[in-house]
Amino acid sequence: MRKWSAVTVVYILALILLWVYTGRVGMENRGFVFAGYGLTWGALLWYAFRLESRERTTARAVESFEVAGAEE
């Protein structure tokens, strides 16, 4: 089972609250709508960058492990 970090949980809850509040306010205050879109795209880009960074780190670790195994 995936373990969620506290930052991720707080961020998701903040997005949900923002969407609920935006729905109640309606289109009277479009700043909240644009803030919601900005936070969502920011979260998606951050997550994609984090995954790519993790894959690069894993590939480097596997490569160094293979090189160390070949030297023995």
N, CA and C atoms as an extended XYZ file, in Angstrom:
216
Properties=species:S:1:pos:R:3:atomname:S:1:resname:S:1:resid:I:1 pbc="F F F"
N         0.840       -1.191        0.000 N   MET     1
C         0.000        0.000        0.000 CA  MET     1
C         0.881        1.248        0.000 C   MET     1
N         0.469        2.248       -0.762 N   ARG     2
C         1.252        3.478       -0.892 CA  ARG     2
C         1.124        4.317        0.362 C   ARG     2
N         2.260        4.808        0.837 N   LYS     3
C         2.250        5.672        2.016 CA  LYS     3
C         2.247        7.124        1.547 C   LYS     3
N         1.242        7.873        1.958 N   TRP     4
C         1.093        9.263        1.551 CA  TRP     4
C         1.870       10.153        2.513 C   TRP     4
N         2.592       11.121        1.975 N   SER     5
C         3.297       12.057        2.841 CA  SER     5
C         2.303       13.091        3.373 C   SER     5
N         2.646       13.710        4.479 N   ALA     6
C         1.769       14.705        5.099 CA  ALA     6
C         1.552       15.895        4.168 C   ALA     6
N         2.584       16.276        3.446 N   VAL     7
C         2.461       17.407        2.522 CA  VAL     7
C         1.449       17.095        1.425 C   VAL     7
N         1.483       15.882        0.892 N   THR     8
C         0.547       15.484       -0.156 CA  THR     8
C        -0.884       15.496        0.355 C   THR     8
N        -1.106       14.976        1.552 N   VAL     9
C        -2.449       14.926        2.120 CA  VAL     9
C        -2.982       16.335        2.352 C   VAL     9
N        -2.166       17.204        2.926 N   VAL    10
C        -2.599       18.587        3.177 CA  VAL    10
C        -2.895       19.290        1.861 C   VAL    10
N        -2.064       19.076        0.849 N   TYR    11
C        -2.266       19.705       -0.456 CA  TYR    11
C        -3.579       19.245       -1.090 C   TYR    11
N        -3.861       17.952       -1.029 N   ILE    12
C        -5.106       17.429       -1.601 CA  ILE    12
C        -6.314       17.991       -0.862 C   ILE    12
N        -6.245       18.031        0.465 N   LEU    13
C        -7.354       18.597        1.241 CA  LEU    13
C        -7.561       20.078        0.922 C   LEU    13
N        -6.474       20.815        0.755 N   ALA    14
C        -6.587       22.228        0.405 CA  ALA    14
C        -7.245       22.398       -0.961 C   ALA    14
N        -6.880       21.550       -1.916 N   LEU    15
C        -7.514       21.622       -3.238 CA  LEU    15
C        -9.009       21.330       -3.155 C   LEU    15
N        -9.371       20.309       -2.371 N   ILE    16
C       -10.786       19.961       -2.233 CA  ILE    16
C       -11.558       21.115       -1.606 C   ILE    16
N       -11.010       21.699       -0.545 N   LEU    17
C       -11.677       22.832        0.093 CA  LEU    17
C       -11.793       24.019       -0.865 C   LEU    17
N       -10.753       24.252       -1.649 N   LEU    18
C       -10.788       25.342       -2.618 CA  LEU    18
C       -11.873       25.104       -3.665 C   LEU    18
N       -11.978       23.855       -4.160 N   TRP    19
C       -13.011       23.548       -5.147 CA  TRP    19
C       -14.412       23.694       -4.555 C   TRP    19
N       -14.592       23.247       -3.307 N   VAL    20
C       -15.904       23.387       -2.659 CA  VAL    20
C       -16.250       24.853       -2.506 C   VAL    20
N       -15.293       25.646       -2.030 N   TYR    21
C       -15.542       27.071       -1.840 CA  TYR    21
C       -15.802       27.755       -3.175 C   TYR    21
N       -15.058       27.371       -4.204 N   THR    22
C       -15.249       27.948       -5.534 CA  THR    22
C       -16.649       27.638       -6.050 C   THR    22
N       -17.105       26.417       -5.805 N   GLY    23
C       -18.449       26.040       -6.240 CA  GLY    23
C       -19.524       26.847       -5.535 C   GLY    23
N       -19.320       27.160       -4.263 N   ARG    24
C       -20.311       27.948       -3.520 CA  ARG    24
C       -20.291       29.396       -3.945 C   ARG    24
N       -19.111       29.932       -4.185 N   VAL    25
C       -19.009       31.334       -4.583 CA  VAL    25
C       -19.515       31.501       -6.010 C   VAL    25
N       -19.326       30.467       -6.814 N   GLY    26
C       -19.743       30.533       -8.204 CA  GLY    26
C       -18.749       31.328       -9.015 C   GLY    26
N       -19.237       31.964      -10.039 N   MET    27
C       -18.342       32.725      -10.909 CA  MET    27
C       -18.263       34.192      -10.490 C   MET    27
N       -18.735       34.509       -9.291 N   GLU    28
C       -18.646       35.889       -8.823 CA  GLU    28
C       -17.197       36.298       -8.598 C   GLU    28
N       -16.406       35.358       -8.112 N   ASN    29
C       -15.006       35.655       -7.834 CA  ASN    29
C       -14.145       34.673       -8.610 C   ASN    29
N       -13.738       35.071       -9.787 N   ARG    30
C       -12.992       34.160      -10.658 CA  ARG    30
C       -11.571       33.920      -10.187 C   ARG    30
N       -11.079       34.737       -9.278 N   GLY    31
C        -9.724       34.542       -8.768 CA  GLY    31
C        -9.566       33.186       -8.116 C   GLY    31
N       -10.599       32.728       -7.417 N   PHE    32
C       -10.518       31.417       -6.771 CA  PHE    32
C       -10.483       30.301       -7.802 C   PHE    32
N       -11.213       30.487       -8.899 N   VAL    33
C       -11.204       29.477       -9.957 CA  VAL    33
C        -9.806       29.372      -10.559 C   VAL    33
N        -9.211       30.521      -10.879 N   PHE    34
C        -7.874       30.510      -11.477 CA  PHE    34
C        -6.831       30.004      -10.481 C   PHE    34
N        -7.021       30.306       -9.196 N   ALA    35
C        -6.101       29.787       -8.184 CA  ALA    35
C        -6.192       28.262       -8.137 C   ALA    35
N        -7.393       27.731       -8.239 N   GLY    36
C        -7.573       26.279       -8.250 CA  GLY    36
C        -6.896       25.631       -9.441 C   GLY    36
N        -7.064       26.258      -10.617 N   TYR    37
C        -6.395       25.729      -11.805 CA  TYR    37
C        -4.879       25.797      -11.647 C   TYR    37
N        -4.377       26.901      -11.124 N   GLY    38
C        -2.937       27.060      -10.940 CA  GLY    38
C        -2.372       26.032       -9.971 C   GLY    38
N        -3.072       25.816       -8.861 N   LEU    39
C        -2.609       24.825       -7.886 CA  LEU    39
C        -2.631       23.421       -8.473 C   LEU    39
N        -3.675       23.122       -9.248 N   THR    40
C        -3.785       21.785       -9.840 CA  THR    40
C        -2.651       21.534      -10.828 C   THR    40
N        -2.418       22.476      -11.755 N   TRP    41
C        -1.346       22.298      -12.733 CA  TRP    41
C         0.007       22.292      -12.051 C   TRP    41
N         0.163       23.118      -11.024 N   GLY    42
C         1.419       23.105      -10.273 CA  GLY    42
C         1.676       21.758       -9.635 C   GLY    42
N         0.620       21.176       -9.059 N   ALA    43
C         0.755       19.862       -8.417 CA  ALA    43
C         1.109       18.789       -9.444 C   ALA    43
N         0.464       18.828      -10.599 N   LEU    44
C         0.738       17.827      -11.633 CA  LEU    44
C         2.170       17.937      -12.155 C   LEU    44
N         2.625       19.171      -12.390 N   LEU    45
C         3.992       19.353      -12.879 CA  LEU    45
C         5.018       18.939      -11.830 C   LEU    45
N         4.761       19.292      -10.574 N   TRP    46
C         5.672       18.906       -9.490 CA  TRP    46
C         5.749       17.390       -9.364 C   TRP    46
N         4.595       16.721       -9.442 N   TYR    47
C         4.563       15.268       -9.316 CA  TYR    47
C         5.295       14.604      -10.484 C   TYR    47
N         5.081       15.119      -11.698 N   ALA    48
C         5.762       14.560      -12.871 CA  ALA    48
C         7.274       14.752      -12.749 C   ALA    48
N         7.704       15.921      -12.290 N   PHE    49
C         9.133       16.172      -12.124 CA  PHE    49
C         9.712       15.249      -11.061 C   PHE    49
N         8.959       15.035       -9.981 N   ARG    50
C         9.422       14.158       -8.904 CA  ARG    50
C         9.561       12.720       -9.399 C   ARG    50
N         8.585       12.249      -10.190 N   LEU    51
C         8.666       10.891      -10.726 CA  LEU    51
C         9.860       10.741      -11.660 C   LEU    51
N        10.074       11.737      -12.524 N   GLU    52
C        11.189       11.671      -13.464 CA  GLU    52
C        12.516       11.682      -12.705 C   GLU    52
N        12.599       12.503      -11.681 N   SER    53
C        13.815       12.569      -10.870 CA  SER    53
C        14.073       11.233      -10.185 C   SER    53
N        13.001       10.622       -9.680 N   ARG    54
C        13.143        9.324       -9.004 CA  ARG    54
C        13.599        8.254       -9.986 C   ARG    54
N        13.069        8.280      -11.222 N   GLU    55
C        13.474        7.293      -12.225 CA  GLU    55
C        14.945        7.457      -12.599 C   GLU    55
N        15.399        8.717      -12.729 N   ARG    56
C        16.799        8.954      -13.055 CA  ARG    56
C        17.708        8.462      -11.935 C   ARG    56
N        17.299        8.712      -10.696 N   THR    57
C        18.098        8.258       -9.558 CA  THR    57
C        18.164        6.738       -9.522 C   THR    57
N        17.036        6.086       -9.783 N   THR    58
C        17.000        4.619       -9.791 CA  THR    58
C        17.877        4.072      -10.912 C   THR    58
N        17.820        4.689      -12.087 N   ALA    59
C        18.634        4.227      -13.217 CA  ALA    59
C        20.117        4.364      -12.897 C   ALA    59
N        20.496        5.486      -12.249 N   ARG    60
C        21.902        5.663      -11.871 CA  ARG    60
C        22.335        4.609      -10.862 C   ARG    60
N        21.466        4.315       -9.912 N   ALA    61
C        21.806        3.319       -8.888 CA  ALA    61
C        21.974        1.935       -9.514 C   ALA    61
N        21.077        1.584      -10.426 N   VAL    62
C        21.174        0.283      -11.096 CA  VAL    62
C        22.443        0.214      -11.926 C   VAL    62
N        22.763        1.307      -12.624 N   GLU    63
C        23.963        1.329      -13.457 CA  GLU    63
C        25.228        1.187      -12.608 C   GLU    63
N        25.296        1.896      -11.503 N   SER    64
C        26.488        1.789      -10.652 CA  SER    64
C        26.581        0.399      -10.021 C   SER    64
N        25.436       -0.194       -9.730 N   PHE    65
C        25.432       -1.548       -9.173 CA  PHE    65
C        25.942       -2.542      -10.207 C   PHE    65
N        25.506       -2.372      -11.469 N   GLU    66
C        25.962       -3.271      -12.528 CA  GLU    66
C        27.459       -3.115      -12.773 C   GLU    66
N        27.961       -1.880      -12.730 N   VAL    67
C        29.386       -1.641      -12.935 CA  VAL    67
C        30.183       -2.268      -11.788 C   VAL    67
N        29.687       -2.115      -10.572 N   ALA    68
C        30.380       -2.705       -9.421 CA  ALA    68
C        30.376       -4.227       -9.517 C   ALA    68
N        29.292       -4.795      -10.020 N   GLY    69
C        29.215       -6.248      -10.175 CA  GLY    69
C        30.155       -6.750      -11.253 C   GLY    69
N        30.352       -5.961      -12.297 N   ALA    70
C        31.226       -6.371      -13.391 CA  ALA    70
C        32.693       -6.317      -12.974 C   ALA    70
N        33.027       -5.413      -12.042 N   GLU    71
C        34.421       -5.279      -11.614 CA  GLU    71
C        34.857       -6.429      -10.718 C   GLU    71
N        33.910       -7.077      -10.081 N   GLU    72
C        34.268       -8.146       -9.138 CA  GLU    72
C        34.687       -9.412       -9.821 C   GLU    72
